[in-house]
Structure formats: structure tokens, C-alpha cells
């Protein structure tokens, strides 16, 4: 089934071109030019991914991303101006999966779309070939590698994860007790992209910590190792 991309940008010439470009590569596209239109049309069952420009005529794109994250885990790729480093990091911490700076090449956007969709929960129905475990247990959590989901076992509470969060947590869990180097994290999340910074990784870790850390605990389950990377500092069990 053709996946539909929601493009939120007030540059009508650009969105018209992107719609045609994505169609040539097997996607459908719906374009809107404002925050109001986004709120009116957005449906997590309809759209596989959102391309969101942060500079909209009637809305703050960061606030719009926050609103979307409150109701859905639909992947978000942000479009930002080149000098908006702060906005990019805040956007990732709010739940965006990736970002591109303007101007950008359409093929780069297409590559990012495909990469993000590959790591979304809806993309996986079967476990990966060769995988020996289907679940990982750690610190009271169950990470389901087939359903690509996380739950707190006590109370059977589901913890919503974006595709990026799941991919990062799985990589950390599978390397639990050992440092997962920054280059490895970069490769797991973004492949061979050269435009992603270490600060983007830190933003994803910050967001994931908010979801799995106990507010009363003295230390995070995800520990930073200066100059190296991150480690999931807990024991895991594979099933």
C-alpha cells in the first residue's frame, strides 16, 4: 500500500515540486501551508510521516510538533533554517526523528524519509532475520523486538516510542554494560549521513531518558561516558 507523506510548508512552489518528486518514488503526498490546516487534516492512521517546516505563517513549528507528539508517534522530519541550531535540538527533544536544513536536495529528503520509515514500529511485523531473541527485559521494562514496543511490566503500562527511540533503546539494550560508541549510534540511527551532529544524538538520549528513568532514582539508566558514547547501565535478560 502506498504510504502518504504530510508536507507542512508555506512555500507552495516547493511543496508542489516535492509532491511530484515523491510520487515518482512511490509515495503519495498531502500538502498544507499552515498550522491550522495541519491540525485540521492530521490523522495518524492516514499519514506515514510528516515533513514539517518550523517557520509557518500562523504557528510555531516546535509547538506544532509538541501537539502532534501528545497524540501520535507519527515520524516527523523537521525543516529548519541553517542557523537555527537551538531549534533543531529542541525539536529532536520534543520528538522529531530527524531534521534537514534549508536549502536541501530533494534526494537527501527522500533518503531521510526512507531511513526514518525503516525504523518506525509500523514497518516491522516479523523479527529481524537471524535474531535469537524476541524480547529484552531490563529494570522492570519489556522491550518487544517483534512488536517494536516497550512496556513497564508492573501494571502492564505501555510506553510510547517513536521509531528512532526504539532503535536507539534496542541498540543500547543489546550492548548493555558496554559503551555504545557515538559513531556506532550515528550509524544505527542515520546510516552514513554526514549532516547529523553529536548534539542530535544527545537530544535523542535525553528524550529516551525521560521515558524510562524513575524520577526518584539517583542516576539515569542511560549513562554518558565522556568522549566515548553511552551505556545502558543495567542487567538485561533475553527471551
C-alpha positions as CSV (number, residue, x, y, z in Angstrom):
1,X,0.0,0.0,0.0
2,X,1.3,3.5,-0.9
3,X,2.4,5.5,2.1
4,X,1.3,9.1,2.4
5,X,3.6,11.9,3.5
6,X,2.1,15.1,5.0
7,X,4.2,18.1,3.9
8,X,3.7,21.2,6.0
9,X,5.4,24.2,4.4
10,X,4.1,27.5,3.1
11,X,6.3,27.5,0.1
12,X,3.8,26.4,-2.5
13,X,6.3,26.1,-5.3
14,X,8.4,23.8,-3.2
15,X,5.6,21.6,-1.9
16,X,4.2,21.2,-5.4
17,X,7.6,20.0,-6.6
18,X,8.0,17.7,-3.6
19,X,4.6,16.2,-4.2
20,X,5.6,15.3,-7.8
21,X,9.0,14.1,-6.8
22,X,7.7,11.8,-4.0
23,X,5.1,10.4,-6.4
24,X,7.8,9.4,-8.8
25,X,9.4,7.4,-5.9
26,X,6.3,5.6,-4.8
27,X,4.8,7.9,-2.2
28,X,1.6,9.9,-2.0
29,X,1.8,13.4,-0.6
30,X,-0.7,15.8,1.0
31,X,0.5,19.4,1.3
32,X,-0.7,22.0,3.8
33,X,0.7,25.5,4.4
34,X,-0.2,26.4,7.9
35,X,-0.6,25.1,11.5
36,X,-4.4,25.4,11.2
37,X,-4.5,23.3,8.1
38,X,-2.2,20.7,9.8
39,X,-4.4,20.4,12.8
40,X,-7.5,20.0,10.5
41,X,-6.1,17.2,8.3
42,X,-3.7,15.3,10.6
43,X,-4.7,11.7,11.3
44,X,-2.1,9.2,12.5
45,X,-3.9,6.5,10.6
46,X,-3.6,8.4,7.3
47,X,-0.1,9.7,7.3
48,X,3.1,7.6,7.5
49,X,5.4,10.6,8.1
50,X,5.3,14.4,8.4
51,X,7.7,16.8,6.8
52,X,7.4,19.9,9.0
53,X,8.8,23.3,8.3
54,X,9.3,25.1,11.6
55,X,8.6,28.6,10.1
56,X,4.9,28.7,9.4
57,X,2.8,31.9,9.0
58,X,0.4,31.1,11.8
59,X,2.1,28.7,14.1
60,X,5.4,27.8,15.8
61,X,6.6,24.6,14.2
62,X,8.1,23.4,17.5
63,X,4.8,23.8,19.3
64,X,3.0,22.0,16.5
65,X,5.5,19.1,16.8
66,X,4.7,19.0,20.5
67,X,1.0,18.9,19.9
68,X,1.4,16.0,17.4
69,X,3.6,14.1,19.9
70,X,0.9,14.3,22.5
71,X,-1.5,12.3,20.4
72,X,0.6,10.2,18.0
73,X,4.1,8.7,17.3
74,X,4.0,9.5,13.6
75,X,7.6,10.2,12.5
76,X,8.5,13.8,12.0
77,X,11.3,15.3,9.8
78,X,11.8,18.9,10.6
79,X,12.9,21.5,8.1
80,X,14.9,24.4,9.6
81,X,17.0,27.4,8.6
82,X,20.7,26.8,8.6
83,X,21.4,28.9,11.7
84,X,18.6,27.5,14.0
85,X,20.8,25.1,15.9
86,X,18.8,25.6,19.1
87,X,15.5,24.9,17.3
88,X,16.9,21.7,15.8
89,X,18.0,20.3,19.2
90,X,14.7,21.4,20.9
91,X,12.8,19.8,18.1
92,X,14.6,16.5,18.5
93,X,14.0,16.6,22.2
94,X,10.3,17.2,21.6
95,X,10.1,14.0,19.5
96,X,11.2,14.8,15.9
97,X,13.0,11.9,14.3
98,X,15.3,13.8,12.0
99,X,15.9,17.2,10.6
100,X,17.2,18.9,7.4
101,X,18.5,22.4,7.0
102,X,17.3,24.6,4.1
103,X,18.2,24.6,1.3
104,X,18.3,20.9,0.8
105,X,18.4,18.4,-2.0
106,X,15.2,16.5,-2.6
107,X,17.1,13.3,-2.9
108,X,18.5,13.9,0.6
109,X,15.0,14.4,1.9
110,X,13.9,11.2,0.2
111,X,16.8,9.2,1.7
112,X,15.9,10.6,5.2
113,X,12.2,9.7,4.7
114,X,13.1,6.1,3.7
115,X,15.5,5.8,6.6
116,X,13.0,7.1,9.2
117,X,10.2,4.8,7.9
118,X,12.5,1.8,8.1
119,X,12.8,2.3,11.8
120,X,9.2,3.1,12.6
121,X,7.1,0.5,14.6
122,X,4.6,0.0,11.8
123,X,7.4,-1.0,9.5
124,X,8.2,-4.2,11.4
125,X,5.9,-7.2,11.7
126,X,8.4,-10.0,11.9
127,X,11.6,-10.2,13.9
128,X,14.8,-9.5,12.0
129,X,16.4,-12.4,10.2
130,X,18.8,-14.2,12.5
131,X,17.5,-12.6,15.6
132,X,17.7,-15.1,18.5
133,X,15.7,-13.0,21.0
134,X,12.2,-11.5,20.6
135,X,12.1,-9.7,23.9
136,X,14.6,-7.9,26.2
137,X,13.9,-7.4,29.8
138,X,15.7,-4.7,31.9
139,X,14.9,-2.8,35.1
140,X,11.2,-3.7,35.0
141,X,10.7,-3.0,31.3
142,X,10.0,-5.3,28.5
143,X,11.3,-4.3,25.0
144,X,9.4,-6.4,22.4
145,X,11.6,-6.7,19.3
146,X,8.8,-8.1,17.2
147,X,6.1,-5.5,18.0
148,X,8.8,-2.8,18.4
149,X,7.2,-1.7,21.6
150,X,8.1,-1.0,25.3
151,X,6.1,-1.6,28.4
152,X,6.5,-1.3,32.1
153,X,5.8,-4.8,33.3
154,X,4.4,-3.7,36.7
155,X,0.9,-2.5,35.8
156,X,1.3,-3.5,32.2
157,X,1.9,0.1,31.2
158,X,2.7,0.8,27.5
159,X,5.5,3.4,27.0
160,X,5.1,5.0,23.6
161,X,8.2,5.1,21.5
162,X,9.0,6.7,18.2
163,X,10.8,4.6,15.7
164,X,14.1,6.4,16.5
165,X,13.6,5.9,20.2
166,X,13.0,2.2,19.7
167,X,16.1,1.8,17.5
168,X,18.3,3.6,20.0
169,X,17.0,1.7,23.0
170,X,17.4,-1.6,21.3
171,X,21.0,-0.8,20.4
172,X,21.7,0.2,23.9
173,X,19.9,-2.9,25.4
174,X,21.8,-5.3,23.1
175,X,25.0,-3.7,24.2
176,X,24.0,-3.4,27.9
177,X,27.0,-3.0,30.2
178,X,29.3,-2.0,27.3
179,X,29.8,1.5,25.9
180,X,27.9,2.1,22.7
181,X,30.3,4.5,20.8
182,X,28.9,7.7,19.3
183,X,29.9,6.6,15.7
184,X,28.0,3.4,16.2
185,X,24.9,5.2,17.5
186,X,25.2,7.6,14.5
187,X,25.4,4.7,12.1
188,X,22.4,2.9,13.8
189,X,20.2,5.9,13.6
190,X,21.3,7.7,10.5
191,X,23.4,5.4,8.4
192,X,26.2,7.2,6.5
193,X,24.7,10.7,6.8
194,X,27.3,13.3,7.4
195,X,25.0,16.2,8.3
196,X,23.9,14.9,11.8
197,X,25.8,16.2,14.8
198,X,26.6,14.7,18.2
199,X,24.1,17.1,19.7
200,X,21.3,15.3,17.8
201,X,22.3,12.0,19.5
202,X,22.3,13.7,22.8
203,X,18.8,15.1,22.2
204,X,17.5,11.6,21.3
205,X,19.1,10.2,24.5
206,X,17.6,13.0,26.6
207,X,14.1,12.2,25.2
208,X,14.5,8.5,25.9
209,X,15.7,9.1,29.4
210,X,12.5,11.0,30.2
211,X,10.6,7.9,29.3
212,X,12.5,5.2,31.1
213,X,14.1,6.8,34.1
214,X,12.5,6.7,37.6
215,X,12.0,10.3,38.8
216,X,13.1,9.3,42.2
217,X,16.2,7.4,41.1
218,X,19.6,8.9,41.7
219,X,21.1,8.1,38.3
220,X,19.8,7.6,34.8
221,X,19.7,4.1,33.3
222,X,21.5,5.5,30.3
223,X,24.9,6.7,31.4
224,X,27.1,9.0,29.4
225,X,30.8,8.0,29.1
226,X,32.8,11.2,28.4
227,X,34.4,11.2,25.0
228,X,33.1,7.8,24.0
229,X,29.3,7.3,24.0
230,X,26.5,5.9,26.1
231,X,25.9,2.7,28.1
232,X,22.7,1.1,29.4
233,X,23.8,0.6,33.0
234,X,21.6,-2.3,34.0
235,X,21.4,-6.0,33.6
236,X,19.3,-7.4,30.7
237,X,17.6,-10.8,30.0
238,X,16.9,-12.0,26.5
239,X,13.9,-14.1,25.6
